[in-house]
Structures are given as structure tokens and as C-alpha cells.
């Protein structure tokens, strides 16, 4: 299975680098990542996710949902860390 993930990551490498570079260029300060949040939410929306903006009373925070049923996979993303996946 890890080969499947590796191939997918490599196939999307340029997109990930572009997103990372754009976020770096935005240079937004903590809790005011409006452009970065919009970029990430729109990228996920374009990939078929449903986006709920402004969660936890934070305008830049969002929840991205895809599909339904089990298992539920939770992913926390921070501008200062990598994705962390948890099966719920």
C-alpha cells in the first residue's frame, strides 16, 4: 500500500510544492492566515471535499469532509507541522 501512496504523492509533487511556495509567499502572521486558509480550502474543495469555514470561532479554521460512513479519518493540519492522520 505504501507504494500506492508514494506514487500518488510523486504524481502530485508539483502541486504540493506550488501550494507550499504560495503559503510561504503570503507570509501571514499566526491566526491571520486568510489567504493561506482560502488556498487550502479551495484546493480541497476542488478535490471534492465539503468545506465548513470558521470553525471553533476562528475565521481561518475549517473542516474538510469527504464521503460518509466508516471509517472516519481525522486529519489535523497546521501551518507549522505536517498532516497527522487518526482513525476514529
MILUM-513077 format. One line per 3 residues: for each residue x, y, z of C-alpha. Coordinates in nm, 4 decimals. Example, Ala and Ser with C-alpha at 12.3 -4.5 7.8 and 13.67 -1.06 7.14 Angstrom:
! MILUM-513077
1.2300:-0.4500:0.7800 | 1.3670:-0.1060:0.7140
***
This chain:
! MILUM-513077
0.0000:0.0000:0.0000 | 0.2857:0.2409:0.0719 | 0.3880:0.2195:-0.2963
0.0417:0.3411:-0.3964 | 0.0747:0.6390:-0.1619 | 0.4284:0.7104:-0.2781
0.3203:0.7114:-0.6427 | 0.0263:0.9420:-0.5654 | 0.2476:1.1823:-0.3716
0.5052:1.1863:-0.6510 | 0.2334:1.2412:-0.9151 | 0.1093:1.5446:-0.7194
0.4514:1.6708:-0.6137 | 0.4440:1.9896:-0.8225 | 0.1000:2.0838:-0.6887
0.2165:2.0383:-0.3273 | 0.5288:2.2445:-0.3895 | 0.3230:2.5203:-0.5526
0.0842:2.5346:-0.2569 | 0.3753:2.5398:-0.0128 | 0.5513:2.8162:-0.2067
0.2341:3.0274:-0.2210 | 0.1786:2.9956:0.1537 | 0.5413:3.0954:0.2106
0.4984:3.3996:-0.0145 | 0.1795:3.5066:0.1677 | 0.3893:3.5343:0.4879
0.0797:3.5735:0.7062 | 0.1077:3.6007:1.0819 | -0.0456:3.3479:1.3212
-0.4257:3.3354:1.3376 | -0.4459:3.5725:1.0403 | -0.3732:3.3212:0.7629
-0.6639:3.4345:0.5447 | -0.5011:3.3838:0.2036 | -0.3398:3.0554:0.3081
-0.6627:2.9223:0.4557 | -0.8538:3.0170:0.1414 | -0.5920:2.8494:-0.0800
-0.6042:2.5243:0.1191 | -0.9851:2.5217:0.1458 | -1.0255:2.5878:-0.2280
-0.7718:2.3173:-0.3143 | -0.9630:2.0641:-0.1044 | -1.2978:2.1858:-0.2428
-1.1652:2.1363:-0.5964 | -1.0713:1.7797:-0.4958 | -1.4320:1.7081:-0.3932
-1.4274:1.7918:-0.0238 | -1.7086:1.9775:0.1522 | -1.5658:2.2743:0.3423
-1.7006:2.4302:0.6627 | -1.5210:2.7590:0.7284 | -1.4891:2.9467:1.0558
-1.4956:2.6528:1.2945 | -1.4050:2.6965:1.6623 | -1.4875:3.0678:1.6272
-1.1727:3.1120:1.4187 | -1.2311:3.2625:1.0721 | -0.9278:3.0886:0.9203
-1.0057:2.7434:1.0643 | -1.2015:2.4927:0.8585 | -1.3198:2.1344:0.8458
-1.2912:1.9456:0.5169 | -1.5180:1.6398:0.4787 | -1.5191:1.3743:0.2092
-1.7563:1.0824:0.1735 | -1.9571:0.9220:0.4516 | -1.9701:0.6117:0.6645
-1.6853:0.4275:0.8325 | -1.4013:0.4515:0.8890 | -1.3789:0.8183:0.9772
-1.0323:0.9611:0.9257 | -0.9404:1.2789:1.1084 | -0.6608:1.4975:0.9802
-0.5281:1.7998:1.1654 | -0.3294:2.0456:0.9611 | -0.1228:2.3281:1.0968
0.0916:2.5736:0.9067 | 0.3756:2.4671:1.1364 | 0.3512:2.0881:1.1037
0.2777:1.8010:0.8700 | -0.0570:1.6232:0.8436 | -0.1407:1.3865:1.1268
-0.3938:1.1129:1.0496 | -0.6061:0.9322:1.3076 | -0.8673:0.6637:1.2555
-1.1746:0.7301:1.4669
***
